[in-house]
Amino acid sequence: MESEEDRPDSTSSSSDASTETNSNWYYLPDSILLHIFQYLSARELLDVGLTCRSWLRVSYDEFLWKDLFYYNFKIDPSVKIVPGKTSWLAEYKRLSYHTPVVQTEVLKEHSHQVLHVSFAHNGKMFATCSKDGYVLVWDSNYPASIKYYHDMKTFSWKYTQFSQFNQSDTLLLVSGVHFGTPHSTSGEIAVFSLQAGFNLQCRVMNKPYDIFGTWYSDRHLLSGDLHWLAHLVSTSILWLNKASQESDSELVPIMDQLYKFYNCNASSIRAVMVANCLAPSPPEVEAASFESGAWTSKDHPSSERGNPPSHTEINNPSSSGYSSPGPSTEHALTEDEEPPEVLHPVSSRLQCSTLEGAFLNWRRLGDGMDYACPIQYNAEYRQVETQGKRENAAGGTSDDSDSEEIRSIVPDDVELDEVDEASSGISDASMETEECASESDDLSEHAEKYLIFTTGSKTYTPHQIGFKRIKSVSFPRKMDPGPSLRERLAEREREREREKQNAGVPRPEPNWLVYEEVADRFDKVDHLIDLHGHIIGMGLSPDHRYLYVNSRPWPRGYVIKNPLDPPPIAQEIDIHVIDLVTLKEVGTMLRAHKAYTPNNECFFIFLDVCNEYVASGAEDKHGYLWDRHYGVCLAKFPHVDVVNSVAFNPRDPEMLVTTSDDYTVKVWRSRSKVKHLGLEDRNFPRGLEVRRKTARCRSRSSVPSEPSQ
């Protein structure tokens, strides 16, 4: 039997063995710890880092976070880190902690469907348009509040549909639809001052209404007008207007014609926008050329996209086999071609499986979290991105975070520590100093710009994007009064004398149906890109280098026999990325988000682009957020009805606003911003984050191991 004296020695021996065992864990080689840690989730990896300094150091290993980054966010391993950035852990933090996913505000001041939202360039305000006829201007500080508003029904507007701030954020352009017949295309643009109240500066006619209008300069805007020339043939005139139309003399002009385009097949110029022209001036050669997926105005007249109202003002064709006037857009089937499939139109927003199955080049998709596909960029885009961002990042510092910041990358129920707020935005003071000054009235001083619009040569629905290089523009300082009444009467008398000499035969009218015979009367489109589907939204990148386009594709091989009977369209929306320097498509995201309305009822789903993210609305009652570089879908923003528009705060990409047919405007902010505001993010609803949150059961070797700079 053991004596009493022996027991303390036994206890001491046991304690020493335990200490020795624990110390063995402390002295584990880094290679073994890395092998063990690679099976941990992000939260577990941060938790084990609190054990000791050795484990903390290993838990910060960039290869561990690189593996977690690719796996959890489901990123293609061939896509390397953002050029100019070096820390995978910081990138993981950005996508999990600095993306706008927390619903901080639900604004219910509109009494009808909210169609559009736009931000001021300084990020301090945003404007919303609605079918209730109001335009509301909000203060973007938390909580968002109404700063200005106006009921446009006092001007006989049916509803407001689009808004845009000028570059200096002193004026707001608002576009809307007039009351009229059910098929009326009449619209109007109003400009309000944001400096001294919300005073009306001018009103400009705009036809068709969904040309929207846009700012050309800080004090000049573009509007449109439509004139019918013959059956299914019209002309669209773009006008350059002064934003303030008070004049001391009736001879001082307030508007001037910019371009005059030819439209066929009931189409018209719509959805115009202006971008800074970054491409070098092309050589003076004949504009006619044909490329894969793009051709210029000589091959096809510049007919702009036409939404349903445009074709209802003219007579319907006598049969569905009507042959369109002008240059033929059809072709006869050869022996090698298959006849088109008979497809059934969609009569509502509900999914129609018969139609969906008819599109042979589409694949069925579910409604799960894996629904949103990534953006696929080509090598040309990646090369340009790498060159540009590496130049901008030269001389910059590393974006590694300290231990306190690192623990904040884990969402949900993990406690967040201190965060470096300097990386999350720009202060109000800096916004003040960076506001743009008012521009000169001399438009000739402006650099060349691109006029961008949608068009359609095969049918009235918009399936092409048109580009027109705007060179030197001069606004007349004095209006030509034209011939006097006496001179006009004399000219009319001379015309009658000529008709008598010609045996009473009047001068023949030009044949508007044949574009070649009247081409000298119109401006030519420089370039057209056909997306073979209905274009429903466009957005520019902040640097005006890339154009992102929402489009619903047509079925493969469909032959359009009647321009007033457009093809059925997909229930999924594609996103196309076009380089405005080369005018070529450099990225595509197929079947990304859903829309259900048929082609003849299709409406705009606006999207927005910032330096880091891309966002879009959808008809499946969600907004969507993608990372712009990696292309992956990061989050879905739920609404009760169609999400019509989204907009990033241009000074703070961690703030996003979505608008919906459910009458609400929702403001989404990042977890970092929520904490900065002194709020508890657990008390607010969140968007649906599309990523894995479980531990991994795979090897690090499935992800490229070489450092990506």
PyMOL commands that set and color helices and strands:
alter all, ss='L'
color gray80, all
select helices_A, chain A and resi 6-26+30-37+42-48+53-59+62-72+88-97+152-155+209-211+308-313+353-358+379-393+403-409+421-424+428-434+443-445+485-501+515-521+599-601+671-676+681-683+700-702
alter helices_A, ss='H'
color red, helices_A
select strands_A, chain A and resi 102-107+114-119+125-130+134-139+145-151+157-165+171-178+187-193+200-206+214-215+220-230+233-242+255-263+270-276+290-291+294-295+376-377+449-455+464-470+527-530+533-540+546-553+572-579+584-594+607-609+613-616+622-627+633-638+643-649+652-660+665-669+688-689
alter strands_A, ss='S'
color yellow, strands_A
deselect
rebuild
show_as cartoon
